[in-house]
Amino acid sequence: MQRFLMVTEILAMLVTLVLAIVWYRDPGGNYEPLTILAGLTIPVAEFLRRRTTAPVDAGLEDGSPLKAGGTRGVAGPSELPEAGGEDDAPGRHSATSAHEIRFLDALHPDPVSVKLAVHAFTEAATTFSIEWPAETRTHVTRLESLLAAAASHHLASSRFHGTDAREVSDFVERARSALLGIEPILNHAASRILPLLRGMDGYWRGLTQCHETSLTNYVTLANFEVVSLAIEPLQSRLLYDDLFPRQYEPWFAVRRRYDYMATLFGFDEPVYGARLYDLCGEYVGQWFWGPQSQILEADRLSAKRRPITNPWFVKYLIPQNELRLAQAGSESTFRYDERATVNKVRDAEGVKR
């Protein structure tokens, strides 16, 4: 049928063309009826074609799904991606779809997911999420279970049954404190991603590598904080031998926990601390760590009232500040611009300089 209609249309076009030429050479001839009839053949053929051909998306207009395999090469439900629709097309992001930060391993975010999240932000995405490592979730869940077991230490079914009640009490205190520190991070870390990116966007607009660096280190810090809080109570004598993850012993072997940051972030310098009076025009009054050379340079620049243009600001200061805000459940947005007032510096031995 389709081939017949196509041949008919071609013949109609040729007849119309011949009549037009003849009419042009002999204007007095009565060619109008034939020309009109030939011309009508084309729309009639198109009408018949539409009536005899099922639409490609048949079955979707009334809400019924396509059968597996689809129609005329259109994918069926088993072949369609889970997330579909106009807002999932490249370059479009719905207000409700969350752009997820994943992890490569137990400690480090996947740089591809970070890059995609930053690009999504540049395309007006506003919702982000964090898929915490399975190991992190396991640490937290185990601590919650152990706390419940400690609360019922008087029962024979509890792993704490028959142990020193004072040691159980000490563990309960440490576990409760740890979970109170973990909760705001898990609840608010993802919601701080948008303020972080917005806060950097004015000063570092278009420099997506800076955004990616700060976002990567922020998520790394948040996960590190959750894991270190979750495993610290396992240092209890009642649990250490069976449950403490030995690969994390170096975290607690250092005198100050942030001394381990040189290993976590891969820099070969002592870890110094800088106490900031203000950050980007807002009072903070907090200590922030960083590589020795970068902290000392930041102190010199601050004393001259100059912007802190070394890598410390993007790589370590912004991530630490955003973690601090997540822990406080803050919704504020810092307008980052490399301004900070350093009023104290502490060296690797903890001595103020």
N, C-alpha and C positions, 0 to 999 in steps of 0.2 A: 504493500500500500504506500509506504513512504517513497519508494523508488518511482512508482507511478505518478505520485503528486509532484515529485521533483522534475520528472520529464515533462509533465504538463506545464509547469511554470516556465521551463526553458523554452518550450514551443510557443507559449503565449507571448513571451518576451520577444522572440524572433518575429512572430507575426505582427506584433505591435510595431517593431522597428521597420519591417517592410512596408506596412501601411503608412507609416509616417513619411518614409522616403517617397512613396508613390503619391501621397497627398501633397507633399512639397512640390513635386514635379507637375502635378495636375490639380491645382487648387479648386477647380470647378467640379471635381468628382465627388460622389456621395460616399465618402469613406468613414464618416463619423460613427454610424452604428457598429461597423466591424471593429473599429478601433476601441470603442467602449466595451464591446463584448470581450475582446482579447485582454483588455486591461483588467476587467472584472475577474478573469480567471485566476490571477495571482492571489487576491485576498480570499477568494473562495477556497483555493488550495490550502492556504494557511489555516483557514477555519477548520477544514477537514482534518488537517494534521494535528491541531490542538485537541480535537475531539477524539482522535484515535490513539493518542500517545499519553500514557500515564505520567504525571509530573514526577520529577526526580525525588522530591521530598514527600511523595504521597504517603499517607499514614501519619504524618507529623502535624498536619493542620488541625486534625480533630483530637490531638493529644495521644493517639495510639503510637506505640514504639515501632521502629523498623524491626523486621525480622533479622535474625542473625545472618550476616552476609550482606544485608542491605539490598537496595534496588539500583540496578544499572551502575554498579561499582561504588555506591555509597555505603560507608561502613555501618554495620549493625551495632547494637548496643555493646556486644562483647568486644568490639574493635574501637569504640569511641573512648577518648580519655575521660577519666573520672571528673575532672574539672572542665566544664565546657561553657559555651556561651560567649557573648560578645566581650564581656569584661575579662575573659581569660585569653584573648588574642594578644599577640606580642605588642607591647607598647601601651596596653590598657590594663588598669588595675582597679578593681572595685574597692569601694570604701570598706568592705567587710572581709576581703580576702587577706589573710595574714601571710607575710613574707617571712619564711622560717630560716633561722640561723641554726645550722646543724654542727656536729663535731666530727673531726677526723678520728680522734681517739679520746681517751678519758680526760684530757686536759686542754686540747687545742681545737678551736673552731675550724670548720671547713672554709678555706678562703674563697671557694667558689660560691658558697651560699652567702658569705659576707658581701662579695662583689655584686651578686644579684640583688641583695637587699638594698645596697647603696644605689644601684641603678634604678631600682623600683622607686626609691625615694625621689630621685631626680625626675621621675615620671609621675609624681604626685601621690605615691602610695603613702598611707598614713597608719597602717596596722602591721605590726611585726610580732613575731613569736620566737621563742628559743626552744629547740628540742634538746633538752639536757641529755648528756651521755647516760647510757644504761647504768654504768658504774656509779654515777652520781646519784641516780634515783635509788639504786640498791643500798648505797651507804645511808641515805636518809631513811628509807623504809626500815632498814635493820635497826637503826637507832631508835625509831619509834617503837618497834617491837620489843627491843630490849628494855626500854623505859616501862612499857606495860608489864613485862615480866618482872622487873624490879619492884613495881608497885604491888605485885602479888607474891612477893618472896616468901610469905608465910605458907604458901601452898606447895604441896609436894611436887606439883607439875611445873613449877617455876625453876629455871636454870639457876636462880639465885637462892633457892631453898637450902638452908643449912649453912649459908655463908655468913660472915661477920656483918651484922646489921649496920654497923657504922660505915663499913666500906660500901655497902649497898646505898646507904643514904648519901655518901659522897658522890657515887655514880649518878644517882637521881638528880642531884644538884647540877652536876656537869652536863648531863643529857638535856635537862630542861633548859638550861642556859643556852646550849648549842642550838636546840630547836627554835628557841625564841629569836636567835640570830639568823637562822636559816630561813624562817618563814617570810620575812619581808623581802629577801632577795628573790626567792622563788616567785613571790607574788608581784613584785614590781620591776624586776630586772628587764623584762621585755618591754614594759611600758616606758622605760627610760630611753629606748633606742631612738624614737622619734624626736624627743627633746635634744638628745645628743647631736643628731644629724642637723636638726634645725638650728641649734646653737652654733654649729660650725659653718653653716651654709653662707652666712653673710661675709665672713672674713676669708673663708677658703672656698668660695663658690667656684665650681668647675674643677676643683682639685680633688677628684674622687679618691685618689690614692691616700690623701690625708684622712678623709672620712673612713676609708676602709681600715687604715691603721688604728685609728682611735676605737672604732667599733670592734675590731678583732681583739684588741687588748682589753677593752671593757668587758666583753663576754668571757674572755679568759680569766680575768680577775674575779668576776662574779662566780664562775664555776669553781675556781680555786678556793674562794672563801667558803662556799657551801661544803665542799669536800673536806677542807681542813676542820671546819666546825663539826662536821658529822663524825669524823674519825677521832677527834681529840679525846672524847670520853672513853674510847676503847683502850686508852693507855692505863685504865684502871687495872690493878693487879688481878681482879676477878675475870678480866676479859682479854688481856693483852696477848697471852700465848696463843689463844684460839682464834681471835678475830681481828687483831690489828694488822692492817695491810703493810707488810714490811717494806714495800717499795716507797712508802711515804715517810719512813723514819727520818730521812734528812730534813723534812719540813720542821720537825720538832727538835732536831739536834742543834740548830742554830740558836743563838741567844735571843734574837728578835725574829719574829716570824717573817717580817718583810725582808730579812737578809736572804731568804731563799729566792727572792724575785730575780736575782742575777741568773740563777739556773733556769727558772721558769721562762724567762724572756731572752735568755741567750746572750747576755753581755758580760764581759770579763773585766769587771771593775767592782770595787767595794760599793755597797749600797749606802748612800747618804740620805739624810732627811732634811726637808726645808719646811719651816713653819711659815705659812702665808697669812698675812694680815687680811689682805683682800685679794679677790680673783675677779678680773674683768669688771672692776668697780663695785663688787659686792663683798661685804665682810664675810670671811670664813673662819679665821682663827684656828686652822687645822694644820697638822703635819702631813706632808706628802713625801714619799720616797722617790729615789731616782738614782741613776749612775752618778758616781762621784763627780766626774768632769762636768756633767750637764748641770748638776745642782750648784756647783761652785760658779759656773758661768752664769747661771740664772741669778745667783746672789749678786754678782758683779753688775749685771745688766739692770737688775732691780734698783741697786744703789744709785745708778746713773739715771733712773727713771726712764729707762728705754725698754721697748718690747722684748720679751724673752723669745728670741727667734731661733733658739736651738731645738733639737728634736724632742727634748723632754716634754715640752708643752703638749704636743700632739700624741706622742707615743705613750706617755705615762701620766701626766697631770690630768688631762681631760678624762681618761678612763677612771682614775681614782676618784675624781670629783663626782662622776656619774654614779659610781658604785656607792659612794657616801650618800647621795641623794636617793638612790634606790632603797638603801637600808632605812632611810628616814621616811620612805613613802612619799617623797616630795613630788609635786607636779610642776615645779618651776622650771624655767628654761634659762640657762646661762647663755649670754651672747658672747661667745668666746672670741678673743681678739689678741691673744698673746700678752695681755697686761696682767701683771701680778706683783704684789709687794711682798718680798721676802724679808722677814724681820729676825729670823733665827735659822742657823744651820747646825745640824748634828752630824758628826762624822761616823765612821763605821764602828767605832767603839762606844758610840752613844754620847760622846763628849760634845757639848755645845761649843761652837766656834764663834 
